[in-house]
């Protein structure tokens, strides 16, 4: 049973439908954002089945916690990406996930490598890579670790050998610089 066409709403229409708990909101969310959110998740989680589970958890969390979304604080997509990213990081830090990865056999690992060559999320197609490339090298390296590789601020500080405060300051400056492109 396949649906005829994909649903596409403006951000304002989608927000209103989500606030009113309308069925079309769930369908539109999936049609409009599943590929992008899956891309964010799969950059952090290599296992396809786990990434798909986290995508489903992301949509459930968006639906259940939509009352906490505020348009004044940022765009809907940014809020949803943060949910997907945080759930992905939580998943890879969980004991179950760590144990599962220790028990993967060689055949599964080869399959993971093959599947990664066809990942949906390609920042270069969205123009994000070019925007990130305009940042200072010290900002770019922190942004890549924290947002594209799922490092915590503390892990990024350890990896780069700089103080935690410096990481936070550079990351904030990078985000402010990138925001200029969207205002």
Secondary structure as a PSIPRED ss2 file (coil, helix, strand):
# PSIPRED VFORMAT (PSIPRED V4.0)

   1 X C   1.000  0.000  0.000
   2 X C   1.000  0.000  0.000
   3 X C   1.000  0.000  0.000
   4 X C   1.000  0.000  0.000
   5 X C   1.000  0.000  0.000
   6 X C   1.000  0.000  0.000
   7 X C   1.000  0.000  0.000
   8 X C   1.000  0.000  0.000
   9 X C   1.000  0.000  0.000
  10 X C   1.000  0.000  0.000
  11 X H   0.000  1.000  0.000
  12 X H   0.000  1.000  0.000
  13 X H   0.000  1.000  0.000
  14 X H   0.000  1.000  0.000
  15 X H   0.000  1.000  0.000
  16 X H   0.000  1.000  0.000
  17 X H   0.000  1.000  0.000
  18 X H   0.000  1.000  0.000
  19 X H   0.000  1.000  0.000
  20 X C   1.000  0.000  0.000
  21 X C   1.000  0.000  0.000
  22 X C   1.000  0.000  0.000
  23 X H   0.000  1.000  0.000
  24 X H   0.000  1.000  0.000
  25 X H   0.000  1.000  0.000
  26 X H   0.000  1.000  0.000
  27 X H   0.000  1.000  0.000
  28 X H   0.000  1.000  0.000
  29 X H   0.000  1.000  0.000
  30 X H   0.000  1.000  0.000
  31 X H   0.000  1.000  0.000
  32 X H   0.000  1.000  0.000
  33 X H   0.000  1.000  0.000
  34 X H   0.000  1.000  0.000
  35 X H   0.000  1.000  0.000
  36 X H   0.000  1.000  0.000
  37 X H   0.000  1.000  0.000
  38 X H   0.000  1.000  0.000
  39 X H   0.000  1.000  0.000
  40 X H   0.000  1.000  0.000
  41 X H   0.000  1.000  0.000
  42 X H   0.000  1.000  0.000
  43 X H   0.000  1.000  0.000
  44 X H   0.000  1.000  0.000
  45 X C   1.000  0.000  0.000
  46 X C   1.000  0.000  0.000
  47 X C   1.000  0.000  0.000
  48 X H   0.000  1.000  0.000
  49 X H   0.000  1.000  0.000
  50 X H   0.000  1.000  0.000
  51 X H   0.000  1.000  0.000
  52 X H   0.000  1.000  0.000
  53 X H   0.000  1.000  0.000
  54 X H   0.000  1.000  0.000
  55 X H   0.000  1.000  0.000
  56 X H   0.000  1.000  0.000
  57 X H   0.000  1.000  0.000
  58 X H   0.000  1.000  0.000
  59 X H   0.000  1.000  0.000
  60 X H   0.000  1.000  0.000
  61 X H   0.000  1.000  0.000
  62 X H   0.000  1.000  0.000
  63 X H   0.000  1.000  0.000
  64 X H   0.000  1.000  0.000
  65 X C   1.000  0.000  0.000
  66 X H   0.000  1.000  0.000
  67 X H   0.000  1.000  0.000
  68 X H   0.000  1.000  0.000
  69 X C   1.000  0.000  0.000
  70 X C   1.000  0.000  0.000
  71 X H   0.000  1.000  0.000
  72 X H   0.000  1.000  0.000
  73 X H   0.000  1.000  0.000
  74 X C   1.000  0.000  0.000
  75 X C   1.000  0.000  0.000
  76 X H   0.000  1.000  0.000
  77 X H   0.000  1.000  0.000
  78 X H   0.000  1.000  0.000
  79 X H   0.000  1.000  0.000
  80 X H   0.000  1.000  0.000
  81 X H   0.000  1.000  0.000
  82 X H   0.000  1.000  0.000
  83 X H   0.000  1.000  0.000
  84 X H   0.000  1.000  0.000
  85 X H   0.000  1.000  0.000
  86 X H   0.000  1.000  0.000
  87 X H   0.000  1.000  0.000
  88 X H   0.000  1.000  0.000
  89 X H   0.000  1.000  0.000
  90 X H   0.000  1.000  0.000
  91 X H   0.000  1.000  0.000
  92 X H   0.000  1.000  0.000
  93 X H   0.000  1.000  0.000
  94 X C   1.000  0.000  0.000
  95 X H   0.000  1.000  0.000
  96 X H   0.000  1.000  0.000
  97 X H   0.000  1.000  0.000
  98 X H   0.000  1.000  0.000
  99 X H   0.000  1.000  0.000
 100 X H   0.000  1.000  0.000
 101 X H   0.000  1.000  0.000
 102 X H   0.000  1.000  0.000
 103 X C   1.000  0.000  0.000
 104 X C   1.000  0.000  0.000
 105 X C   1.000  0.000  0.000
 106 X H   0.000  1.000  0.000
 107 X H   0.000  1.000  0.000
 108 X H   0.000  1.000  0.000
 109 X H   0.000  1.000  0.000
 110 X H   0.000  1.000  0.000
 111 X H   0.000  1.000  0.000
 112 X H   0.000  1.000  0.000
 113 X H   0.000  1.000  0.000
 114 X H   0.000  1.000  0.000
 115 X H   0.000  1.000  0.000
 116 X H   0.000  1.000  0.000
 117 X C   1.000  0.000  0.000
 118 X C   1.000  0.000  0.000
 119 X C   1.000  0.000  0.000
 120 X C   1.000  0.000  0.000
 121 X C   1.000  0.000  0.000
 122 X C   1.000  0.000  0.000
 123 X H   0.000  1.000  0.000
 124 X H   0.000  1.000  0.000
 125 X H   0.000  1.000  0.000
 126 X H   0.000  1.000  0.000
 127 X C   1.000  0.000  0.000
 128 X H   0.000  1.000  0.000
 129 X H   0.000  1.000  0.000
 130 X H   0.000  1.000  0.000
 131 X H   0.000  1.000  0.000
 132 X H   0.000  1.000  0.000
 133 X H   0.000  1.000  0.000
 134 X C   1.000  0.000  0.000
 135 X C   1.000  0.000  0.000
 136 X C   1.000  0.000  0.000
 137 X H   0.000  1.000  0.000
 138 X H   0.000  1.000  0.000
 139 X H   0.000  1.000  0.000
 140 X H   0.000  1.000  0.000
 141 X H   0.000  1.000  0.000
 142 X H   0.000  1.000  0.000
 143 X H   0.000  1.000  0.000
 144 X H   0.000  1.000  0.000
 145 X H   0.000  1.000  0.000
 146 X H   0.000  1.000  0.000
 147 X H   0.000  1.000  0.000
 148 X H   0.000  1.000  0.000
 149 X C   1.000  0.000  0.000
 150 X C   1.000  0.000  0.000
 151 X C   1.000  0.000  0.000
 152 X C   1.000  0.000  0.000
 153 X H   0.000  1.000  0.000
 154 X H   0.000  1.000  0.000
 155 X H   0.000  1.000  0.000
 156 X H   0.000  1.000  0.000
 157 X H   0.000  1.000  0.000
 158 X H   0.000  1.000  0.000
 159 X H   0.000  1.000  0.000
 160 X H   0.000  1.000  0.000
 161 X C   1.000  0.000  0.000
 162 X C   1.000  0.000  0.000
 163 X C   1.000  0.000  0.000
 164 X H   0.000  1.000  0.000
 165 X H   0.000  1.000  0.000
 166 X H   0.000  1.000  0.000
 167 X H   0.000  1.000  0.000
 168 X H   0.000  1.000  0.000
 169 X H   0.000  1.000  0.000
 170 X H   0.000  1.000  0.000
 171 X H   0.000  1.000  0.000
 172 X H   0.000  1.000  0.000
 173 X H   0.000  1.000  0.000
 174 X H   0.000  1.000  0.000
 175 X H   0.000  1.000  0.000
 176 X H   0.000  1.000  0.000
 177 X H   0.000  1.000  0.000
 178 X H   0.000  1.000  0.000
 179 X H   0.000  1.000  0.000
 180 X C   1.000  0.000  0.000
 181 X C   1.000  0.000  0.000
 182 X C   1.000  0.000  0.000
 183 X C   1.000  0.000  0.000
